[in-house]
Amino acid sequence: MHDFLLYNIGQLILPAASEKPLKGKEMNNLRVLKNAAMAVMDGCVSWTGSTEEAEGHLAKIKRNAKGRLVTPGLVDPHTHLVFGGSRENEMALKQAGIPYLEILAGGGGILSTVEATRQTSLKELVRKASFHLERMISHGVTSLEVKSGYGLDRETELKQLTAVKRLQDQYPVRMAATFLGPHAIPPSHKGMELEFLEGMILLLEEIKQQNLAQFADIFCETGVFSIAQSRHFLKKAQEKGFGIKIHADEIDPLGGAELAVSLGAVSADHLVAATEEGIKRLSESDTVAVLLPGTTFYLGKDMYAKARVMIDSGAAVALATDFNPGSSVTENLQLIMSLAALKLKMTAEEIWNAVTVNAAHAIGMGDEAGTLENGCRADFVVWDAPNYHYVPYHFGVNHAESVYSAGIKRWERGKYGTIQLP
């Protein structure tokens, strides 16, 4: 007997768990069962098939999906969930067309959030992050990555990662933690970038010993860290046993994509300015290109990452919110899906694979998240939508009707503030 049976599913999306991310043309293949049913036992998917076949299955609880779409829980592979303060005061600067690097040079941007995060207690960081995380869950996210990077010193970086640890213990979602100590150069180390970077490298050992992060990341960009500096930090992180990720080619084409591939990074993120050579290298590797169209949109820029070129070249692409207080202030991954359709020219099939199976690979969860194969944890979303084309088509609203992790309903429309904890 199953614990739970969901039947009369209009469309059930079943991306396959795989050892590698989907690349190129593979991303346009989406397995869809119509008039489907799915059963859960001990928190895992125990059976999938047709509604007619479901009549022969016994379950303690049965629920009629009423023809709705059901998909794996969404995976958000790039977020900055834990931070202090906010930066609504920068909106006027953005409207005036002031470039981000100029805002940063004036003590705004990341540096403003760094100061606020340093002044915020661990308890308050957890409370604030919980507010944003519950919004993400309500929009269908059941797995995500969370970065530090708003400390730029030992104490605050450890405080952020400790906050992530507490969120991992408190919430029934899968969460990968990433150490992003080299997110910016603090004013105290202008002209002493190598000294600052060595300090962040020393911190890697302490983070590993406390098991506070699985990945290490660096902001490789003009005015921040060079290719050579990024390579040095990431290789040291690999030596300590971290998986590596990189903020690559967001503004200028420095060769971050090429660096990511050469080091075997799990992902290269942003890539708006990635070169032809960088895209070619990505297509020849299993490094996932994590694209963040919400950032381009929010910053008012016209040039988006070349998703169409990347996919047509054979690269693996994932999508993420880049939720942060300065350049992408949204917890809504569904909105990012719409931007991917409108601005990145991705097909609906590519989009769903980019927020499930490929996004899972981008955070080292390719064998456990973004899929509903038998035996996998039952993280899924029931959508108030008739088919998978509808969600990216109807933008700016929340289409989730209910969100489940480990087969337990964690959020339901109309019952706000009722995220069910373990």
C-alpha positions, 0 to 999 in steps of 0.5 A: 500500500502506498502512503499517498496517490495523486491521480487525474494529473493532466500532465506529469513531467518526468525528467530522467535522473542522469549522471550528466546534465542534458546538453544541446538538443537533449534539452528539448526532450521532455518526457510527459505523461498525460492523464497520469498518476503518481504514488509516494511511499516513505517520502519517495516516488514509488510508482508512476503510470496512468490514472486508469492503472492507478485504480489497481493501487491502494493508498492511505491518502488519495488526491484528485489533481483535477487535470492540473500539471505536476512537475518535479520541485523547481531547483534554484542553483544560484541565490544569495539568500542570506544578507542584511539590509536592503538597497531600494535606495539604489533604484534611482541610481539604476534609473539614472543609468549609472553603471553597477561598477560605478555604484560599487566604486562609490561604496554601494552595491555589494559593499553596502550589503556587506556593511549591513550584513556585518551589523546583523546578528545571526538570529536576525539573518536566519529570520530574514532569510526564512522570510525569503526562503518561504517565498521561494518554496511557495513558488515551487522551489524545493532545492536551492543553492545559497552563497555567502559573500556579504562578509568579506571577513572571517567572522561574517562569512562564517556567520552567513554560512552558519545561518545557511546551516540553520536553515538546512536544519529547519526547512524541509528543502535541499540546500547546497551551501557555497562559500563566496568570500571573494565576492568583492574587494573591501575598501580596507584591502584596496591595492592589497587584493592578493593579501585579501585573497590569501585570507579567504584561502586560509578560511577554506580550511575552517569552513571545510572542518565545520562542514559549512559549505560544499562549493567555493565561488569567486567573482571574476570580473573587471575591478574585482578578481582577475582570471589569474587570481580566480584560478589561484583561489579555485585551485586552492578550493579544489585542493581542500575538497570543495566543488567549484563554481564561478561568477564568469563573464557577467560584464566583460569577456575576461575568459571566465567560461574558459577558466571554469571548463579548464578547472572542471567547475560544476557551473559557470554563472552569468555568462552574458559576455561569454566569448565564442571560444568560451561557449565552445568550451562549455559545449565540450564539457559538462560544466553547466551554464547557469543563466540569470536573466532576472539580473539583466532585466533588473539592471535595465540592460539590453544584452542577455546571455546567449542561451540560444547559441549555447544550447545550439552549440551543445552546452548544458544550460540551467536557470536561476533567480540570482536572488540578491538585494541589489541586482535581482530582487525576486524569489520567483523562479517562475518569472525567470522562466518567462524571461527565458522564453521572452529574452533568451528564446528558450523553448518550454521544454528547454526551460523546464529541463533548465529549472529541474534536472540541469539546475540540480546538476549545477549544485551537485544534486543531479542524482536526487533533485529535479526528477520524479523517477521511482525511488527518488525523493518525492519533491513535486509541485501541483500547478494551477495550470493545464499544461507545461507551456502555460507557466512560462506563458502567463508571467508575473504571478504564482501558478503553484497550487501546492508544493510537496517535499518528501511527499508531504505538503509544505505549502498550499495556495490560500493558506499563507504562512503555513510552510510545514516544517519537519 
